[in-house]
Amino acid sequence: MSVFIVIIFRFLPQPLNTRLDTGFYKIIPCFGEKLFLLTVPLPIFASRTNVSMNISFDNTENAFAYKSDKDLKGAKFLFHTMGYRWFVQIGTRLTPFIMKTGLPVHGIIRRTIFKQFVGGETLEETAEIGSILGKYGVQVILDYGVEGKQGEDSFDHATEEFIRVINYAATQSNIPFISVKVTGLARFGLLQTLDEAPRLRSGIHDHEEEIDEWDRVRDRMYTLCEIAAEKNIGVLIDAEESWIQDPVDRLTMEMMEIFNKEKVIVYNTIQLYRHDRLHFLKLSHRIAQQQGFKLGVKLVRGAYMEKERTRAYDKSYASPIQANKELTDQDYNAAVAYCLENIEEISVIIASHNEESNLKAAELLDRLGIAHNHHHVHFSQLFGMSDNITFNLAKEGFNVSKYLPFGPIRDVIPYLMRRAQENSSVSGQTGRELSLIKKELKRRNP
Ligand SMILES: Cc1cc2nc3c(=O)[nH]c(=O)nc-3n(C[C@H](O)[C@H](O)[C@H](O)COP(=O)(O)OP(=O)(O)OC[C@H]3O[C@@H](n4cnc5c(N)ncnc54)[C@H](O)[C@@H]3O)c2cc1C
């Protein structure tokens, strides 16, 4: 009897793929056992949204289960509008100005962009959203989103608010983190001065007032971290513009050295759109090893690209931003891999809306044999964006959270303007959100 063995490379459906790494193959007899087909699944053809643990980021039923039809229609309208770049450009310039004139625009902002991206004006309002997310296994990074307020009184007030947020988070089972912007606790100009003179303590700035001012910033941060450590709440420190980032990094490292000895309380944010940051991540890890503390990092691509490039151009210095998106993606994925490979010493928050980066990270966890709910790995997306990633990861048992800001409308305007810009400038993001929303509306109302 003649036997032919034909190898066909084909993509096999789940759950056969799960056996890919163990050399799975299948022999199919055909034509009365005269022909045998040996099928070998090829990992290279694996679908972007269908990996070894059954994740599909296309599953809109999971993604939007917490949203009513009315909410979805509102989101559809908003993302459709944000797709008009010219509209967003004019809107983001005019809105802060209009808010100051006292024209009655609060209502329209509250019902549209605020509703989509912000939890509420008060902690109490936001609590409602937090508990809805909790029902779907989604955690919360609570963010008192007030930005741009200057003055010592404002900084003290913000510190009190952060403490209130930590105390509230400690009473909720699904709020493991709060987020803090150093510019909410310190004068922007002070941070810039310190950035330009990194050796402040060695005497370049022996200006009494500045030293006192910086000490007050450190005290505020220390108080927050101390209370957070007592209550076991993680403090994620946001990354900001590169020209104020150095003092933010140094303060964060100082806090990590104090509070991250046994568990990870304090996290720095690494922006991989900067070409020096993968190296900085590794350096931070080395310092943590030398000083005997655990490193906490939130990995982001970065939110201020256009501003960074414009400033570098205007002031004639080399841009800190990667030359192209591919390099940013490459460093982002390399940073994720580095953290996962050092999982015992680094706690990482993979904060991204990029489906490929999230999938790669999820696959790597499996490949390295790290549990989906390992306490050193969290995924996170902003509230109002990429629910398809958040809720489908949560369904697969990963630690995943929404970054949920709250605050009075006028104070969260800068945050909202960044979201509008991000959703009009990131190629494909608005289109992706819109198509998912439309798909879900069609599924619900065939
Ligand atoms: C939980 C959470 C916390 C966050 N905290 C911070 C924070 O503290 N600080 C901060 O800055 N941002 C923060 N962000 C915002 C984040 O930086 C943006 O959401 C992110 O940049 C969008 O990228 P993405 O990973 O979703 O992927 P994508 O949508 O694939 O990437 C878009 C990003 O790639 C980069 N990029 C685009 N084009 C180019 C190019 N031509 N060259 C080089 N790079 C390019 C830019 O950073 C752009 O924003 C946070 C986001 C989340 C989800």
Ligand as a Chemical Component Dictionary entry (heavy atoms), coordinates in Angstrom:
data_LIG
# 
_chem_comp.id                   LIG 
_chem_comp.type                 NON-POLYMER 
_chem_comp.pdbx_formal_charge   0 
_chem_comp.three_letter_code    LIG 
# 
loop_
_chem_comp_atom.comp_id 
_chem_comp_atom.atom_id 
_chem_comp_atom.alt_atom_id 
_chem_comp_atom.type_symbol 
_chem_comp_atom.charge 
_chem_comp_atom.model_Cartn_x 
_chem_comp_atom.model_Cartn_y 
_chem_comp_atom.model_Cartn_z 
_chem_comp_atom.pdbx_ordinal 
LIG C1  C1  C 0 -3.230 53.450 32.617 1  
LIG C2  C2  C 0 -2.527 54.492 31.809 2  
LIG C3  C3  C 0 -1.701 55.409 32.424 3  
LIG C4  C4  C 0 -1.032 56.378 31.681 4  
LIG N1  N1  N 0 -0.156 57.232 32.294 5  
LIG C5  C5  C 0 0.595  58.057 31.543 6  
LIG C6  C6  C 0 1.614  58.849 32.121 7  
LIG O1  O1  O 0 1.841  58.818 33.330 8  
LIG N2  N2  N 0 2.337  59.664 31.305 9  
LIG C7  C7  C 0 2.134  59.712 29.950 10 
LIG O2  O2  O 0 2.842  60.438 29.243 11 
LIG N3  N3  N 0 1.150  58.994 29.380 12 
LIG C8  C8  C 0 0.393  58.171 30.141 13 
LIG N4  N4  N 0 -0.569 57.413 29.555 14 
LIG C9  C9  C 0 -1.015 57.749 28.187 15 
LIG C10 C10 C 0 -0.269 56.945 27.206 16 
LIG O3  O3  O 0 1.012  57.480 27.062 17 
LIG C11 C11 C 0 -1.020 57.004 25.880 18 
LIG O4  O4  O 0 -2.303 56.462 26.110 19 
LIG C12 C12 C 0 -0.260 56.157 24.921 20 
LIG O5  O5  O 0 0.847  56.857 24.465 21 
LIG C13 C13 C 0 -1.036 55.652 23.746 22 
LIG O6  O6  O 0 -0.247 54.579 23.285 23 
LIG P1  P1  P 0 -0.658 53.077 23.327 24 
LIG O7  O7  O 0 0.320  52.292 24.128 25 
LIG O8  O8  O 0 -2.051 52.959 23.735 26 
LIG O9  O9  O 0 -0.403 52.546 21.857 27 
LIG P2  P2  P 0 -0.542 53.120 20.402 28 
LIG O10 O10 O 0 -1.875 53.719 20.187 29 
LIG O11 O11 O 0 -0.103 52.015 19.524 30 
LIG O12 O12 O 0 0.587  54.233 20.288 31 
LIG C14 C14 C 0 0.374  55.594 20.183 32 
LIG C15 C15 C 0 1.578  56.240 20.839 33 
LIG O13 O13 O 0 2.779  55.873 20.157 34 
LIG C16 C16 C 0 3.698  56.955 20.178 35 
LIG N5  N5  N 0 3.929  57.373 18.785 36 
LIG C17 C17 C 0 2.978  57.626 17.848 37 
LIG N6  N6  N 0 3.542  58.034 16.685 38 
LIG C18 C18 C 0 4.882  58.037 16.905 39 
LIG C19 C19 C 0 5.991  58.387 16.089 40 
LIG N7  N7  N 0 5.835  58.815 14.827 41 
LIG N8  N8  N 0 7.221  58.299 16.624 42 
LIG C20 C20 C 0 7.409  57.875 17.894 43 
LIG N9  N9  N 0 6.387  57.530 18.717 44 
LIG C21 C21 C 0 5.147  57.603 18.232 45 
LIG C22 C22 C 0 3.034  58.069 20.993 46 
LIG O14 O14 O 0 3.435  57.913 22.329 47 
LIG C23 C23 C 0 1.560  57.761 20.828 48 
LIG O15 O15 O 0 0.786  58.268 21.898 49 
LIG C24 C24 C 0 -1.235 56.438 30.281 50 
LIG C25 C25 C 0 -2.059 55.514 29.658 51 
LIG C26 C26 C 0 -2.684 54.539 30.388 52 
LIG C27 C27 C 0 -3.524 53.541 29.671 53 
# 
loop_
_chem_comp_bond.comp_id 
_chem_comp_bond.atom_id_1 
_chem_comp_bond.atom_id_2 
_chem_comp_bond.value_order 
_chem_comp_bond.pdbx_ordinal 
LIG C1  C2  SING 1  
LIG C2  C3  SING 2  
LIG C2  C26 DOUB 3  
LIG C3  C4  DOUB 4  
LIG C4  N1  SING 5  
LIG C4  C24 SING 6  
LIG N1  C5  DOUB 7  
LIG C5  C6  SING 8  
LIG C5  C8  SING 9  
LIG C6  O1  DOUB 10 
LIG C6  N2  SING 11 
LIG N2  C7  SING 12 
LIG C7  O2  DOUB 13 
LIG C7  N3  SING 14 
LIG N3  C8  DOUB 15 
LIG C8  N4  SING 16 
LIG N4  C9  SING 17 
LIG N4  C24 SING 18 
LIG C9  C10 SING 19 
LIG C10 O3  SING 20 
LIG C10 C11 SING 21 
LIG C11 O4  SING 22 
LIG C11 C12 SING 23 
LIG C12 O5  SING 24 
LIG C12 C13 SING 25 
LIG C13 O6  SING 26 
LIG O6  P1  SING 27 
LIG P1  O7  DOUB 28 
LIG P1  O8  SING 29 
LIG P1  O9  SING 30 
LIG O9  P2  SING 31 
LIG P2  O10 DOUB 32 
LIG P2  O11 SING 33 
LIG P2  O12 SING 34 
LIG O12 C14 SING 35 
LIG C14 C15 SING 36 
LIG C15 O13 SING 37 
LIG C15 C23 SING 38 
LIG O13 C16 SING 39 
LIG C16 N5  SING 40 
LIG C16 C22 SING 41 
LIG N5  C17 SING 42 
LIG N5  C21 SING 43 
LIG C17 N6  DOUB 44 
LIG N6  C18 SING 45 
LIG C18 C19 SING 46 
LIG C18 C21 DOUB 47 
LIG C19 N7  SING 48 
LIG C19 N8  DOUB 49 
LIG N8  C20 SING 50 
LIG C20 N9  DOUB 51 
LIG N9  C21 SING 52 
LIG C22 O14 SING 53 
LIG C22 C23 SING 54 
LIG C23 O15 SING 55 
LIG C24 C25 DOUB 56 
LIG C25 C26 SING 57 
LIG C26 C27 SING 58 
# 
